Amino acid sequence: MLKQRRMIADQIAASLFEAEAAIDVALAKTARLAGVMPGLRADAGLSALIGQDAVERASEAITALASARRAIVETHKELDAAKTQIGLGAVMYGEAGDKPPQLALGKRALRQVQAA
C-alpha cells in the first residue's frame, strides 16, 4: 500500500513540477514580449499610439499568468499537506534545497534521501 501511494505521489509531483515550469516559462516569454514591443516601436520611429492595444493585452496576459503561478503555488502547498495526510510526510520531492526552509515541515529541516 505504501509503495502504491509513493508511486502515485511520484507521478503527481512530476506533473506538478512540469506545470510550474511551464507557467514560469510562459510568464518569462510574455514579459519579454511586453518589454520588447515599446522599444522596437520606438526604434522604428512609430507613434506611441501604434501597438498600444497589443502592449495592454500582453500586460493583461502577464497578470493572468502571475495569477496562474499563484494558483499552482497554492496547489503545491495543498499537495504537500495531502502528502503528509497519506503517510508520506518524510518524503521530499524536487531537488535538494528546492523548497524554502519555512515551508519544510514546519520549522524542521528536510534532508534528501535516496528513492526507495
N, C-alpha and C positions, 0 to 999 in steps of 0.2 A: 504494500500500500504506500509506504514512504517513497519507494522507488518510482511509482506511478505519479505521485504528487510532484516529485522532483523533476520528472520528465516534462510534465505539464508546465511547471514553473519555468523550466528552461526555455520552452517554446514561447511562452508569454513574454519572458524577458527579452528574447531575441527580437520578437515583433515590436516590443516597446522601444528598444534601442534603435531599431530601424525607423520607426515613426518619429522619434525625437530627432534623429539625424536628418531625416527628410524635411522636417519643419525648419530646422536650423539652416539647411542649405537653401530652401525656398526663401526664407527671410533674408539671408545674406544676398542672394541674387536679386531679389526685388529691391532691396535697399540700394544695391549697386545701380540698378536701372534708374531708380528715382534720383540718384545722385548724379548720374552721367547726363541725363536729359537737359537740365538747365545749362550746363557747361557747353555741351555740343551746340545747343541753340545759340548761345552767345558767340561761340566760335564761328558759326555760320552767318553771324550778323543779322539774325532774325529778331523780330519784335518779341518782347516778353509775353505777348498775348498768344503767340504760336506755341502750341503744345501744352498750354496751361491745364486744360482738362485732363490730359494724359498724366501730368505730374500729380494732379489731385487724385486721380484714380489709383496711381501707383502708391501714393501715400495712404490711401484707404486700404489697399492690399497689405501694406506693411502693418497697419493697425490690426487688420483681421488675422494676419499671421502671428503677430505678437499675442493676440487672444488665444489662438490655437496653441501656441507654445505654452502659455499659462495653463490651458486645459490639459495638455499632455503631461506637464509637470505635476499637476494635481492628480492625474491618473497614476503617475509613477508613485506618488505618496500613498494613494489608496491601495495600489497593488502591493506596496511594501507592507502595509498593515495586513492585507489579506495573506501575504506570505507567512507572517507570524501566526495568524489565526489557523493556518493549516499545518503548523508544526515545523516550518522551515525558517524560523527566526534567526537561526545561527548561520544561515546560508547567505552569502553576499554575491550579487550578480554585478557584472561590469568589471572594469579594470580596477586594480588597486589604486586607492586614492581618488576614485571617480566620484564618490559621494561625499558631500561636505560633512565634516565631523558632527555638526549639530543635528544632522538627520540620521546619524548612525546609531540606531537602537538607544534612543535617549541620549545619555552622556557617555555610554561605554564605547570604547574604541573598537572598531572592527579590524580583523586581520584576515588576509586572504588565505584560503585553504585550497588544496587541490580537489578537483571534481571527483566525485565517487565513481 
